[in-house]
Amino acid sequence: MQSLPKHGSCFVCGSPNSPGMGVVWYALDDNSIFAEVTLNDAQQGPPGFAHGGASAALLDEAMGAAVWLAGYRVASVNLNISYRKPVPLGQPFKVTARVNERNGKKVTAVGEIRLADETLAVSGDGIFVEAPQLFTGLGTGSRSADEAMEIRGTEK
């Protein structure tokens, strides 16, 4: 398992000293990613629970990180988020994501937030389009696209 690199002042995965969430993503051997996250009052929506936008931001970043790990420099163009249970503040939970498939310049991914008891709280899927010009000069720490698709058993 390897830690994915942080990039600057990203709202979700920027440095722990930034005003963002300070999430650290980890890559698994199957090319999926995960993070253990605990949100605080800065991400509150209803009293004691995370704002839906914070959950959406986590899934957007998780799915995007999984796509980056697969070797693609992308930007999200569509997210579908399903809220099943509220995410409590101050309690750890797990965020996971993986690449689903690639079709031309589009890459799809899926992600989920599970509470400590493994209850599915939020799930999502996203469409990402290659946009390397947006990320020039950024370190990646990714596997090659060929290696990633081989791990997943997916055609390019």
C-alpha positions as CSV (number, residue, x, y, z in Angstrom):
1,M,0.0,0.0,0.0
2,Q,1.3,3.4,-0.9
3,S,0.3,6.9,0.1
4,L,-0.7,9.1,-2.9
5,P,1.0,12.5,-3.1
6,K,-0.7,15.6,-1.9
7,H,-0.9,18.5,-4.3
8,G,-0.6,22.0,-2.8
9,S,-3.7,23.5,-1.3
10,C,-6.3,21.1,-2.6
11,F,-9.5,21.5,-0.6
12,V,-9.7,17.7,0.1
13,C,-6.2,16.3,0.0
14,G,-4.1,19.4,0.6
15,S,-1.7,19.7,3.5
16,P,-3.1,19.1,7.0
17,N,-2.3,22.7,7.8
18,S,-4.5,24.1,4.9
19,P,-8.1,25.1,5.5
20,G,-9.2,21.9,3.6
21,M,-9.8,18.4,4.9
22,G,-6.2,17.1,4.8
23,V,-7.2,13.6,3.6
24,V,-4.4,11.2,2.8
25,W,-5.3,8.6,0.1
26,Y,-3.8,5.2,0.0
27,A,-3.4,3.0,-3.1
28,L,-4.2,-0.7,-2.8
29,D,-2.7,-3.5,-5.0
30,D,-6.0,-3.8,-6.9
31,N,-5.6,-0.1,-8.0
32,S,-8.4,1.1,-5.8
33,I,-7.9,3.8,-3.3
34,F,-9.1,4.5,0.2
35,A,-8.8,6.9,3.1
36,E,-9.9,6.9,6.7
37,V,-11.6,10.3,7.4
38,T,-13.0,12.1,10.4
39,L,-14.9,15.3,9.6
40,N,-15.2,18.2,12.1
41,D,-17.4,21.2,12.6
42,A,-15.9,23.0,9.6
43,Q,-17.8,20.4,7.4
44,Q,-21.1,20.5,9.3
45,G,-24.4,20.6,7.6
46,P,-27.2,19.5,10.0
47,P,-26.1,19.7,13.6
48,G,-23.7,16.9,14.3
49,F,-23.6,15.7,10.7
50,A,-21.5,16.4,7.6
51,H,-22.8,18.7,4.9
52,G,-23.7,16.8,1.8
53,G,-21.3,19.0,-0.2
54,A,-18.4,17.7,2.0
55,S,-19.4,14.1,1.2
56,A,-19.7,14.9,-2.5
57,A,-16.3,16.6,-2.4
58,L,-14.8,13.5,-0.8
59,L,-16.2,11.2,-3.4
60,D,-15.2,13.5,-6.3
61,E,-11.7,13.6,-5.0
62,A,-11.6,9.8,-4.3
63,M,-12.8,8.9,-7.7
64,G,-10.5,11.4,-9.3
65,A,-7.6,10.1,-7.3
66,A,-8.4,6.5,-8.4
67,V,-8.4,7.7,-12.1
68,W,-5.1,9.6,-11.5
69,L,-3.6,6.4,-10.0
70,A,-4.6,4.6,-13.2
71,G,-2.4,7.1,-15.1
72,Y,-5.0,9.6,-16.5
73,R,-4.8,13.3,-15.9
74,V,-8.5,14.2,-15.7
75,A,-11.1,16.7,-14.5
76,S,-14.6,15.6,-13.4
77,V,-17.5,16.4,-15.8
78,N,-20.4,14.6,-14.1
79,L,-21.0,13.3,-10.6
80,N,-24.0,11.3,-9.4
81,I,-24.2,11.1,-5.6
82,S,-26.7,9.0,-3.6
83,Y,-27.1,9.9,0.1
84,R,-28.3,6.9,2.2
85,K,-27.4,7.8,5.8
86,P,-26.1,11.0,7.4
87,V,-22.3,11.0,8.0
88,P,-21.6,11.9,11.7
89,L,-19.0,14.5,12.6
90,G,-16.1,13.4,14.9
91,Q,-16.4,9.7,14.0
92,P,-14.0,8.0,11.6
93,F,-15.3,6.5,8.3
94,K,-13.8,5.0,5.2
95,V,-13.9,6.4,1.7
96,T,-13.1,4.1,-1.3
97,A,-13.0,4.4,-5.0
98,R,-11.9,2.6,-8.1
99,V,-11.9,3.1,-11.9
100,N,-14.8,1.4,-13.6
101,E,-13.9,1.7,-17.3
102,R,-12.3,3.9,-20.0
103,N,-14.0,4.9,-23.2
104,G,-11.8,7.1,-25.4
105,K,-11.0,10.2,-23.4
106,K,-13.7,9.5,-20.8
107,V,-12.9,7.4,-17.7
108,T,-15.7,6.4,-15.3
109,A,-15.2,5.6,-11.6
110,V,-17.3,4.6,-8.6
111,G,-16.8,5.5,-4.9
112,E,-18.5,5.1,-1.5
113,I,-18.4,6.3,2.0
114,R,-18.9,3.6,4.7
115,L,-19.4,4.3,8.4
116,A,-17.3,2.6,11.0
117,D,-19.9,-0.2,11.2
118,E,-19.6,-0.7,7.4
119,T,-23.0,0.8,6.8
120,L,-23.1,2.4,3.3
121,A,-23.7,6.1,3.9
122,V,-23.0,7.7,0.5
123,S,-22.2,6.3,-2.9
124,G,-21.4,7.9,-6.2
125,D,-20.2,7.5,-9.8
126,G,-18.4,9.9,-12.0
127,I,-17.3,10.7,-15.5
128,F,-13.9,12.2,-15.9
129,V,-12.3,13.6,-19.1
130,E,-8.6,13.7,-19.8
131,A,-7.3,17.3,-19.2
132,P,-3.6,17.0,-18.6
133,Q,-3.1,20.7,-19.5
134,L,-4.8,21.6,-16.2
135,F,-2.2,19.9,-14.1
136,T,1.2,20.7,-15.7
137,G,4.1,20.6,-13.2
138,L,2.2,18.5,-10.7
139,G,3.9,15.3,-9.3
140,T,1.7,12.2,-9.8
141,G,3.0,9.1,-8.2
142,S,0.8,7.1,-10.5
143,R,1.0,3.7,-12.1
144,S,1.1,3.7,-15.8
145,A,-2.3,3.4,-17.5
146,D,-1.3,0.1,-19.1
147,E,-0.3,-1.3,-15.7
148,A,-3.4,-0.1,-14.0
149,M,-5.7,-1.5,-16.7
150,E,-3.8,-4.8,-16.5
151,I,-4.4,-5.0,-12.8
152,R,-8.1,-4.3,-13.3
153,G,-8.3,-6.7,-16.3
154,T,-9.9,-3.8,-18.3
155,E,-9.4,-3.1,-22.0
156,K,-8.1,0.3,-22.9
